[in-house]
Amino acid sequence: MPPGHLNAIFLRTSKPLETKTWRDALKAAHEQGGFIFWNHPGWTGQQPDGVAKWYPEHTELVEAGILQGIEVINSREYYPEAHRWCLDKNLVIISNSDIHAPLNLDYLVRQGDHRPMTLVFAKDASRDSIREALLARRTAAYSGNLLVGREEFLRPAFERSLQVLTPTVTLTPGGRAYVQIRNDSEVRFELTGGGSANGVSGPTEVFLSAERTSLLPIRASKTASPGVVRLELGYTVGNLLVEPDVGLPIELSVEVEVVAAEE
């Protein structure tokens, strides 16, 4: 360090990169239209305390248009500092496994585990389309049950994964009803927050299982008045990070009808 371990993809040939200085190697990659990103900025082999640091050399590379992305996640490590740099400096959010051994030795794939990867929101699977999406910053980092990315991409990914199967429920004062929510994604969403209105409330913690229908309990106090209540539940999705250690804010809306209990 600096500038650390860098990767270049979309090269026509790597031969011109065999130079004595890193600046000449990066220039050669850049002149080929290579996409260059910085690997594991918090790796203890380069940063003994595990905290990623920004150096003047990185500013130099960004200002020259050479450095275009950073690994926000490497293996199972999330670097909040790198996440902030990507947002502030308009760099591409990257995630990699950095795997050296056979996959099954590092990841419990039979138990549903997977290696970290970069989700690229491309128009198709062609090389040109993937490159266009990377240059447009349309990516998210996916590791374990964690997604890290810009809100403009994580919000539609979340919203299009959910179906509220019972947007209207009926219950009596002191009673409870369940809203069925289908999560079609492979990510288990972890929500905290909640809300209440006119004696009707939702839970402060919700887990929406991957590829399952989950039940969200709605409760009415014993003093809740009969009538229709529009319950707006504000949550934070803690495992969808739109800023360093900041979850995606979302809102679930449920129409609740409170009916008087039969005598």
C-alpha positions in Angstrom: 0.0 0.0 0.0 -0.6 2.3 -1.7 -2.4 1.8 -4.1 -3.1 -1.8 -3.0 -4.2 -4.8 -5.1 -6.1 -3.9 -8.2 -7.9 -5.9 -10.9 -8.5 -5.0 -14.5 -11.2 -6.7 -16.6 -12.3 -6.4 -20.3 -8.6 -6.3 -21.4 -7.6 -7.4 -24.9 -4.2 -8.5 -23.7 -2.4 -8.4 -20.4 1.1 -8.3 -21.9 1.4 -4.5 -21.8 0.8 -4.6 -18.1 4.1 -6.4 -17.4 5.9 -3.2 -16.5 8.1 -2.1 -13.6 5.8 0.5 -12.2 2.2 0.3 -11.2 1.3 3.6 -12.8 2.5 2.3 -16.2 0.5 -0.9 -15.7 -2.7 0.9 -14.9 -2.2 3.3 -17.8 -1.8 0.4 -20.1 -5.0 -1.2 -18.8 -6.9 2.1 -19.0 -5.8 2.7 -22.6 -7.4 -0.7 -23.5 -10.7 0.4 -22.0 -10.2 -1.8 -18.9 -12.5 -1.6 -16.0 -10.2 -1.3 -12.9 -11.2 -1.8 -9.3 -9.5 -1.9 -5.9 -9.6 -5.3 -4.0 -10.0 -5.8 -0.3 -9.1 -2.3 1.0 -9.3 -3.4 4.6 -7.2 -6.6 4.2 -5.0 -7.0 7.2 -2.1 -7.9 4.9 -2.0 -4.3 3.9 -3.9 -2.6 6.7 -3.0 -4.4 10.0 -5.9 -2.9 11.9 -8.4 -4.0 9.3 -9.6 -0.4 8.7 -9.6 0.7 5.0 -7.7 3.9 4.3 -7.8 6.3 1.4 -4.4 7.5 0.1 -3.4 10.4 -2.2 -2.6 7.8 -4.9 -6.3 6.8 -4.9 -7.4 10.4 -5.4 -4.9 10.6 -8.3 -6.4 7.4 -9.9 -10.0 8.6 -9.5 -9.3 12.0 -10.9 -7.7 10.4 -13.9 -10.7 8.2 -14.5 -8.6 5.1 -13.9 -10.0 3.7 -10.7 -13.7 2.9 -11.2 -14.8 0.6 -8.4 -14.0 -0.9 -5.0 -14.7 -4.1 -3.2 -17.1 -3.2 -0.5 -17.3 -6.8 0.4 -14.4 -9.3 0.2 -14.9 -12.9 1.3 -17.1 -12.4 4.4 -15.8 -8.9 5.3 -17.8 -5.7 4.8 -15.9 -2.5 4.6 -18.2 0.4 5.6 -15.4 2.9 4.7 -15.3 1.6 1.1 -19.1 1.8 0.9 -18.9 5.5 1.8 -16.2 6.1 -0.8 -18.3 4.5 -3.5 -21.2 6.7 -2.7 -19.2 9.9 -2.3 -16.8 9.4 -5.2 -19.3 7.8 -7.6 -17.5 4.5 -7.7 -18.8 1.0 -8.5 -19.8 -1.2 -5.6 -18.1 -4.6 -6.0 -18.2 -7.8 -4.0 -16.0 -10.8 -4.5 -15.3 -14.1 -2.8 -11.5 -13.9 -3.3 -11.7 -17.7 -3.2 -8.5 -19.7 -3.4 -9.6 -23.2 -2.3 -12.4 -25.4 -3.7 -15.8 -23.7 -3.1 -17.1 -26.3 -0.7 -14.2 -25.8 1.7 -15.0 -22.2 2.3 -18.8 -22.1 1.9 -21.5 -24.4 3.1 -23.3 -24.6 -0.3 -25.4 -27.6 0.6 -26.9 -25.6 3.6 -27.8 -22.7 1.3 -24.6 -20.8 1.7 -23.1 -19.0 -1.3 -19.9 -17.1 -2.1 -20.1 -13.3 -2.2 -20.8 -11.9 -5.7 -21.5 -8.7 -7.5 -25.0 -8.3 -8.8 -24.9 -6.4 -12.1 -28.1 -5.0 -13.4 -27.5 -5.4 -17.1 -29.9 -5.4 -20.0 -28.6 -8.9 -21.0 -25.8 -11.3 -20.3 -23.5 -10.1 -23.1 -20.0 -8.7 -22.4 -20.9 -5.3 -23.7 -24.1 -5.0 -21.7 -22.3 -6.1 -18.5 -19.6 -3.5 -19.1 -22.2 -0.8 -19.8 -24.0 -1.6 -16.5 -20.7 -1.5 -14.6 -19.7 1.9 -16.0 -23.2 3.1 -15.2 -22.7 2.0 -11.5 -25.7 -0.4 -11.6 -24.5 -3.0 -9.1 -25.0 -4.3 -5.6 -22.8 -6.4 -3.4 -24.4 -9.7 -2.3 -22.9 -11.7 0.6 -24.6 -14.2 2.8 -27.9 -12.6 3.7 -26.6 -9.1 3.1 -27.1 -6.7 0.2 -25.2 -3.5 -0.1 -25.9 -1.0 -2.8 -27.4 2.3 -3.8 -31.0 2.9 -2.7 -32.2 3.4 -6.3 -31.4 -0.3 -7.0 -32.1 -1.9 -3.6 -35.5 -0.3 -3.2 -37.1 -1.8 -6.4 -35.3 -5.1 -5.7 -37.0 -5.2 -2.3 -40.4 -3.9 -3.4 -40.7 -6.3 -6.4 -39.8 -9.2 -4.3 -42.8 -8.8 -2.0 -46.5 -9.5 -2.4 -48.9 -8.5 0.4 -51.4 -11.3 0.0 -53.9 -10.0 2.6 -53.7 -6.1 2.5 -57.0 -6.0 4.5 -57.6 -7.7 7.8 -60.5 -7.8 10.3 -60.1 -8.2 14.1 -61.9 -7.3 17.3 -60.7 -5.1 20.2 -58.1 -7.1 22.1 -57.7 -9.5 19.2 -55.1 -10.3 16.6 -55.0 -10.9 12.9 -52.3 -11.9 10.4 -51.2 -10.2 7.2 -49.7 -12.7 4.8 -46.6 -11.4 2.9 -44.9 -13.4 0.2 -41.1 -13.0 -0.3 -40.1 -14.3 -3.7 -36.4 -13.5 -3.3 -33.6 -15.6 -2.0 -32.9 -13.1 0.7 -34.4 -13.3 4.2 -35.5 -9.7 4.9 -34.9 -8.4 8.5 -37.2 -5.5 9.5 -37.3 -3.4 12.6 -39.6 -0.5 13.4 -43.4 -0.8 13.4 -46.2 1.7 14.0 -49.6 2.1 15.5 -52.9 4.0 14.9 -56.1 4.3 16.9 -55.2 1.4 19.2 -54.0 -0.9 16.3 -50.3 -1.8 16.0 -47.9 -3.9 14.1 -44.8 -5.7 15.4 -41.5 -4.0 16.1 -39.5 -6.8 14.5 -40.4 -8.8 11.3 -38.5 -11.5 9.5 -39.7 -12.3 5.9 -38.3 -15.7 5.0 -36.8 -16.2 1.6 -39.1 -17.8 -1.0 -41.8 -18.2 1.6 -45.0 -16.6 2.9 -44.6 -15.1 6.3 -47.2 -13.9 8.8 -47.2 -10.3 10.1 -49.3 -10.1 13.3 -51.6 -7.1 13.7 -53.0 -6.4 17.2 -55.8 -4.2 18.5 -55.9 -3.0 22.1 -58.9 -3.8 24.2 -59.9 -0.1 24.0 -59.6 0.1 20.2 -62.7 1.7 18.7 -64.7 -0.1 15.9 -63.9 1.3 12.4 -61.4 1.1 9.6 -57.8 2.1 10.2 -55.1 2.7 7.6 -52.0 1.3 9.4 -48.7 2.7 8.0 -45.9 0.6 9.3 -42.4 2.2 9.0 -39.5 -0.3 9.0 -35.8 -0.4 8.3 -34.5 -3.4 6.3 -31.4 -4.0 8.3 -29.7 -6.4 5.9 -30.2 -4.1 2.8 -27.6 -1.4 3.4 -28.0 1.8 1.3 -25.3 3.7 3.3 -22.6 2.4 5.6 -24.4 0.4 8.3 -27.7 2.1 7.4 -30.6 -0.1 6.3 -33.2 0.6 3.6 -36.3 2.5 5.0 -39.6 1.1 3.8 -43.3 1.3 4.6 -45.9 -1.4 4.7 -49.5 -0.3 4.5 -52.4 -2.4 5.9 -56.1 -1.6 6.1 -57.5 -2.9 9.4 -61.2 -3.1 10.2 -61.9 -3.3 13.9 -65.3 -4.8 14.6 -67.2 -5.0 17.9 -67.0 -8.4 19.6 -70.2 -10.4 19.6 -72.0 -10.5 22.9 
